[in-house]
Amino acid sequence: MQIYKVGGAVRDRLLGKPVTDIDWVVVGATTEEMLAKGFRPVGADFPVFLHPKSGEEYALARTERKNGRGYGGFIFHASPDVTLEEDLIRRDLTINAMAEDDQQNLTDPYHGQRDLEARLLRHVSPAFAEDPLRVLRVARFAARYAELGFTVAPETLELMRQLTESGELEALTPERSWKEIARALMEDQPQVFIKVLRECGALKVLMPEVDALFGVPQPEAHHPEIDTGVHTLSVLEQAALHKQPLTVRWACLLHDLGKGLTPEEEWPRHIAHEHKGLKLIKAVNERFKAPKDCQELALLVGEYHTHGHRALELKPSTLLELLQSFDVYRRPQRFEEFIAACEMDARGRKGLEQRSYPQADYLRGAATAARSVAVQPLLEKGFKGPELGEAIKGERLKALKAYKAAAPT
């Protein structure tokens, strides 16, 4: 039995990056031997075990053969005669197909270290094209390591195009796709993920609503970058720079989908794009079964982001309707995330990345003013039921009128 550290732990150590998760591969062992040593089996598809003390994953060396469509369409074979090289060749990228023994002796049959130095994301073998999930994974790695200068090797990008054209991407489950998308959006440069998907044609298959934004112009006076797709990437980039959570990043990606529906004769204006985009945002949400908080914020940001930008001009009654829509009294954090998404949208414009966004503090102040209305005095006056609701609304409107009157112009 020989045990090797494999994959990301080896890659990140060689890159000088922190190693978080460690995966191990065991060569020359049987399931019975692993169980005898106290390892606990997990997963039904192939023999993976948890270490009795550390809880880290140890997998028996295995080979795989394609026998169906999609991510799960493989037959795995694990036995003591499977070599380390045979196990490594089934991996996606050369930089993920290296192994180390306990003395840090490197096994690198597919030149992963050379590609690390060349800053290339290159596939290990033609079998790369058998797994559609790898299109998303490579794009995610491109986003993760863009800051180090990594790019996708041309021949790998070509394989990703072939995979996309084969129709295999449509066999991906929403859950697997979302897992990769969510991880990619939380990388330091998530806009690179979208760029790479677009380069290989996958964006048009997975998110045609986002792909349709590229080449759609906006008024130069408000958007010096002009192109709506370029603007969306810039908004996503700002969200990452400002360490926004996944909910905000997802909303930033989808906020302008309605502009893709504007007839060309109306360009560069996009009248009512906020409302038009809601059905598209809903479709993307449902396609990937995004978590409820991501779905809700994306729809709200899509509908109200221009309200955010015009916050200082809004009538108190409109401001109250906005606050009601977000239920700021019970869900203050969601409104805070809306404000963040609006600010990222404003900063995601060429040359305006550093411009201040006074609307943010104004909206926070409005929410505080509305929340400060006390209910108890109204109850003591005998209000109840629907009348109480109207009375609270009236007091909140008064508070917002006073707030707007006192706000600096």
Secondary structure, DSSP 8 states (H G I E B T S, - for coil): -EEEEETHHHHHHHHT------EEEEES--HHHHHHTT-EEE-SSS-EEE-TTT--EEEE-EEEEE-SSSTT-EEEEE-TT--HHHHHTTSSBGGGS-EE-TT--EE-TT-HHHHHHHTEE-BSSGGGGG-THHHHHHHHHHHHHGGGT-EE-HHHHHHHHHHHHTTGGGGS-HHHHHHHHHHHHTSS-HHHHHHHHHHTTHHHHH-HHHHTTTT-B--TTT-TT-BHHHHHHHHHHHHHHTT--HHHHHHHHHTTGGGGGS-GGGTT--TTHHHHTHHHHHHHHHHTT--HHHHHHHHHHHHHHHHHHTGGG--HHHHHHHHHHHTTTT-HHHHHHHHHHHHHHHHSSTT-TT---THHHHHHHHHHHHHT--SHHHHHTT--HHHHHHHHHHHHHHHHHHHHHHS--
